[in-house]
Amino acid sequence: MSENRLQTGAIAVYGATGYTGRLVAGELRRRGAELVLAGRSRAKLEILAEDLGGQPSIQAASLDNPQGLVELLEPCAAVIACAGPFALHGEPVLAAAIEARTHYLDTTGEQTFMRKVFDEYGPAAERAGVALVTAMGFDYAPGDMIAALVAEGLGPLDEIVLAYSVHGFGPTRGTALSALGVMAGGDVEWRDGELVPGSRGAGGGSWDFPAPEGRTRMLRYPAGEHITVPRHIRTQRVRTLIAASTLLPLPVVPRVAPLVMAPAQLAMRTPLRRAVAALLPRLPEGPSEESRRKARFLIDCEARKGPSVRRGAVTGSDPYGLTARATVEGAFRCASPDYDRKGALAPSQAFDPREFLDALADFGVEYDVGPG
């Protein structure tokens, strides 16, 4: 089924042959987009193009060839970057997008790279008249958008809390490799109106999710909303939590997770991290389609201002499928003739949150915001 909109140029997918890249490319193909499959290996791109059908354009471009990347992106209206970990592989495509004056979106979940997008590349993107929209995947676009809707009209806040619970989640190799970097530390959190080093403790107490989830043991989660939410919401603090059962699903583990996470984080700052990373290629590339579609998520949000509290939540399934749907929806909007936003933008700055979440309804995404 074609859902194509008017595009001012093709949408490129860099890292198209990876697990997430293939889902993104498939979603673009499903929607009848004009697209370019891009990456380092032409042979792999040709196999993907044959699998997708419809004779999409192919262009091999190495990350160590800046001019080749610019030439790839110059005819394109937007690029979706899927080649991670982004701390290692993301910067060349980001820089080339600005030079080519091509709107940029990515699927990163890495705080370090997100900060680089905003702090180091945002001013150049604004001068070039292009948008840089980072973290458009399941982590953390829905969270950023539900936070915007919950905080709407409340004025300055004391705190925004985002609590994640995911059932049946299986990470890709790329996600697992990125997670090793996160566990090594160096994360930040928004506290007292500024970014500060993240807390050392792993425990996050308990959280009362809406029924039927109920009260759940939580871990501290160094999520991207610490970077994005303060760009459009005036709040003294952002707190992000994740259900212990999401990361460590065995029944006994959530009770001991706060005890084992801190030593694990310390271990990831030693040569053990390199040894663990070397084992990851032996794992499956990512969850099967059946497993992927069975995964369910809930992101609960709470805005606090003095004694007043407003809550909202967003729910859905298939986090990796949602990442593909969300980035493609964003790319279509960036590629439309009337899109005029520029600079480094949080998802809620790049797109209207309510309209965007409504556009994901046919993928099973639902959201609700309480009175306040």
Secondary structure, DSSP 4 states (H G I P E B T S, - for coil): -------SSEEEEETTTSHHHHHHHHHHHHTT--EEEEES-HHHHHHHHHHH-S--EEEE--TT-HHHHHHHHTTEEEEEE--S-HHHHTHHHHHHHHHHT-EEEE----HHHHHHIIIIIHHHHHHHT-EEE---STTTHHHHHHHHHHHTT--SBSEEEEEEEEES----HHHHHHHHHHHTS--EEEETTEEEEPPS--EEEEEEPSTTT-EEEEEE---THHHHGGGTS-BSBEEEEEEHHHHS-STTHHHHHHHHHHHHHHHTTSTHHHHHHHHGGGS-SS--HHHHHH-EEEEEEEEEETTEEEEEEEEEE-HHHHHHHHHHHHHHHHHSTT----EEE-HHHHS-HHHHHHHTGGGT-EEEE---
